[in-house]
Structures are given as structure tokens and as C-alpha cells.
Amino acid sequence: MWRIYRRWIFILGNRLGYDRRDALPLCPENKNSLAIFVRVNHTDLNDSDLKCGALTDLSAGMNYYLNKHIIFRLNYSHVKTDQYSALGKAHYNVLQSRIQIKF
């Protein structure tokens, strides 16, 4: 079982569009749009007979849309796993950044 809760807030620009044909979010039409988000994800693979682990992560991030083709992304996650996961019971932090070019 897994659950994802996500909330986007745009500081600059408009909200994201949505492409129904490809089922993907579209970049805002406004140049220089800035969005921040918070996300909570919980994945539990511990069935009654099979124990494969559980993972919970709390993420915060920011996306800067330079234009409709270039996105700068920065994400921070705090991750917690239980004793049945491949890593064992652990807490760790992840900082990710990337540049996405859509064409």
C-alpha cells in the first residue's frame, strides 16, 4: 500500500497546466514562474506473510520555470525505513538538484 500527499504553491507565475493526451503536467506559460511544494510519501510493503519493508519520506522543494522548456529543480527529503527494508531501520537525508529541458 502506498500514499502520496502533495501540495504546490506558486510564488511567481501561474499554476501548471495538464496534458490529458500524455497525462503529464505542463509548464506554466509565464516566464520566471517559481513553485514550492511539500510532499509526504508512505510506502508499506509489509504484508501479513511477506515482510519487504516500509518507507516514509517528507520532502520539500522548489521548481523554477525559466520558460516552458527549461526547469530548475531542488528537492530535500528526510527518509525513514523500518527494520524489514533492505537498508534496515534507518533515517537519512537526501538533497537533489537537476535541470530539465523539454523539447
C-alpha positions in Angstrom: 0.0 0.0 0.0 1.3 3.5 -0.8 0.0 7.0 -0.3 1.3 10.3 -1.6 0.1 13.7 -0.4 1.3 16.8 -2.3 0.7 20.5 -2.2 2.0 23.1 -4.7 2.1 26.8 -4.0 3.2 29.2 -6.8 5.2 32.2 -5.5 5.6 33.7 -9.1 3.6 32.9 -12.2 0.6 30.6 -12.7 -0.4 27.1 -11.9 0.6 24.1 -14.0 -1.4 23.1 -17.0 -2.2 19.4 -17.7 -1.9 17.5 -21.0 -4.7 14.9 -21.0 -3.3 13.1 -24.0 0.1 12.3 -22.4 -1.1 12.5 -18.8 1.6 15.0 -17.9 1.7 18.4 -16.2 2.6 21.3 -18.5 5.0 24.1 -17.6 3.3 27.5 -16.9 3.1 29.8 -19.9 4.6 32.7 -17.8 8.3 33.0 -17.8 10.1 33.0 -14.5 7.5 31.1 -12.5 8.5 29.7 -9.1 6.7 26.9 -7.3 7.4 25.5 -3.8 6.0 22.2 -2.6 5.7 19.8 0.3 5.1 16.1 -0.2 4.6 13.2 2.2 5.0 9.6 0.8 4.4 6.4 2.7 5.0 3.0 1.1 4.3 -0.1 3.1 5.3 -3.5 1.6 4.8 -5.5 4.8 2.0 -7.9 4.0 0.7 -10.3 6.6 3.0 -13.1 5.4 5.7 -11.2 3.4 7.8 -8.5 5.1 9.5 -6.3 2.4 9.8 -3.1 4.4 8.2 0.3 4.8 9.5 3.7 3.8 8.2 7.2 4.8 9.7 10.4 3.4 8.9 14.0 3.9 10.1 16.2 1.0 10.2 19.9 0.4 11.4 21.5 -2.8 11.2 24.3 -5.3 10.9 24.4 -9.1 11.9 27.4 -11.1 10.4 27.5 -14.6 12.7 29.8 -16.7 10.3 29.3 -19.6 8.1 26.5 -20.9 11.1 24.4 -21.9 13.7 24.8 -19.0 13.1 23.9 -15.4 15.5 24.1 -12.4 14.6 21.7 -9.6 15.8 21.5 -6.0 14.4 18.9 -3.6 15.2 17.9 0.0 13.9 14.7 1.6 14.1 13.2 5.0 13.6 9.4 4.7 12.8 6.8 7.3 12.8 3.0 6.7 11.8 0.2 9.1 13.7 -2.9 10.2 12.4 -5.0 7.3 13.7 -2.8 4.5 16.9 -3.7 2.5 18.7 -0.9 4.4 17.3 -1.9 7.8 15.9 0.6 10.2 17.4 3.9 9.2 16.9 7.7 8.9 18.7 9.6 6.2 18.6 12.9 4.3 18.7 13.4 0.5 19.4 16.7 -1.4 18.8 16.6 -5.1 19.0 19.1 -7.9 18.5 18.9 -11.6 17.9 20.9 -14.8 15.2 19.6 -17.0 15.0 20.6 -20.7 11.7 19.8 -22.5 11.7 19.6 -26.3 
